[in-house]
Amino acid sequence: MKTVRVVAAVLKTINQNGKPIIFATQRGYGDFKGGWEFPGGKIEKGETPQQALVREIMEELDTTINVGELIDTIEYDYPTFHLSMDCFWSEVISGDLVLKEHEAARWLTREELDSVQWLPADIGLISKIKDEMLAME
């Protein structure tokens, strides 16, 4: 089975109530159209995962980010390929998170993380994110 290596940004900030929030996007194309995910994309030849993430977020969201520490590498078998996804904590440096490839986006509190229909690979990350968000509160 073919392996596809990708990166995902778990963009975090603090809302006006002082609570941590995470940015989620809804896919606007492909087999998984309509599913929710953390933004990112494929790692190109010669790129580090961090470089790929900075490039992908600029391409998809017209935003510059700072890539932080690795949260986890998710390994997930879809029917036609194996996904290996490096997921990093990230923060917006500049830009307005313009949706170029996604149908929708939301900033979610810890309590709201289960309110969207996550893509199967992204589900594996939610409990770790919830734990970290709880520690940030």
Sequence and secondary structure as in RCSB ss.txt:
>XXXX:A:sequence
MKTVRVVAAVLKTINQNGKPIIFATQRGYGDFKGGWEFPGGKIEKGETPQQALVREIMEELDTTINVGELIDTIE
YDYPTFHLSMDCFWSEVISGDLVLKEHEAARWLTREELDSVQWLPADIGLISKIKDEMLAME
>XXXX:A:secstr
  EEEEEEEEEEEE TTS EEEEEEEE SSTTTT EE SEEE  TT  HHHHHHHHHHHHHSEEEEEEEEEEEEE
EE SS EEEEEEEEEEEEEE    SSEEEEEEE GGGGGGS B HHHHHHHHHHHHHHHHH 
